[in-house]
Amino acid sequence: MLENVIITNLSNGCILARAGERANTFFRRLRGLLGRKGLHQGEALVLCPCNSVHCIGMRFVIDVIFLDRFGQVIHLIEQMKPGSISPIIRQARYVIELPAGQISRSQTMVGHILKLREY
């Protein structure tokens, strides 16, 4: 089932995505962003449960945020390139894939708290 979410950084008030999609089934997480040409500003993919991602077969660069079960940012990857694989972040419960540069633009840092609100 596809659920839409707004992602807000509660630590600094920045909205990271207004058109987030939640991938919460095995097949939706498996497909991820494969087949897309890119992510537009305001878009995101939230994978749950998830503690590692790959960009094998992708055509574009993304930013990746790992959250624990409380929504705290525990790891960041900026400018993850096609063909690469993230480390396994054992404490991660959620992974948010964003357009490249969104981590920097939103000034999101490890330790910040993010809120995912369904709409």
N, C-alpha and C positions, 0 to 999 in steps of 0.2 A: 504494500500500500504506500502510495506517495503522499507525504504530508508536507505542507508548506510552513516555513518558519521565518521569523524575523530574528536576526542575531544582533544582540546589543552587548557592548562592553560596559558592564556596570561600574567598572573601576574608573573609566574616564568619560562615560556618556556617549561614546561614538557608536553609531550603527554600522556594523560591518556588512550586513546584507539585509535587504528588504524582501528579496525573492529567493530565499533558501529552500532547498528541497531536502527532505529527510529520507535517506536510504536505510530502511530498517528491516529489510528482508535479505536473505542470503543472495538471491539473484540480483537484486537492485544494487547491493554493495559490490558484488562481483563485476557488474557492468560499469558502475561508477560513472566516470566521465568519458569512457571510451566511445568513439564515434562522434563526439562533438567537435566542433571547430574551435571552441574557446568558451570562456566565461565572460559575460559582460559585467560592468560595474554594477554592484548591488545583488549579484547572483552568488550562490554558494551551494555546495553539496555537503550535507551532514551525514556521516556514516556512523551507525550505532548498532551493535557494539563494534568497536574497531580499535586496534592499537598499532597498526602498521598499514602503509599504503605503497602502491607502486605507480609509476607513470609509464609502464611498458605498453607500447602501442598508442600512446597519446601523441598529440601533435602540437601541444602548447605548454608553456611554463605556468605553474600554479604556486600559490602560497598555501601552507598547510599548518593548521593549529591543532594540537592535541590537548584534550581536556580530560580531567579526572571526573569521577562520578558526581562531584559537587559543582562542576562547571568552571573549575580553576584551570587556567592555562599552565600546562606542565612542560610543553616542548613546542618549539616553533621551527618551521623550515621555510625560509624565504627563497623564492625563485627555484623551486624544484623542477628540474629539467626532464623532458621526455626521456624514457628509458631508464630512469633512476628508481631506486628502491629506498624507502625510509628505514630507519632503525625500528626495532620493536620497542615501543614505549610501554612497559608492563603495566603501569598504573593508569594508562589511558582507557577511557570508556567511549569517548567521542572523538572523531576526527572531522575537522571542517576544512574543505578544499575551497579556496577563494581565488579570484583573479590575481595574477602576479602583481605585487606591489601593494596589496591591500593591508598586509601586516604593517608595513611602514607608514602608509597613509593614515591608518587608524591608531597608530602609536600603541599597538597591542604588545604587551610584554609578559614574560613568564611571571606568574603570580596573580595576574589580573583575573577577574571573575566575569564570565560571559553568561548571558541569559538567552536561551532559545525559546521563543514564544510561538506557538502554533497559531495559524489564522486560517 
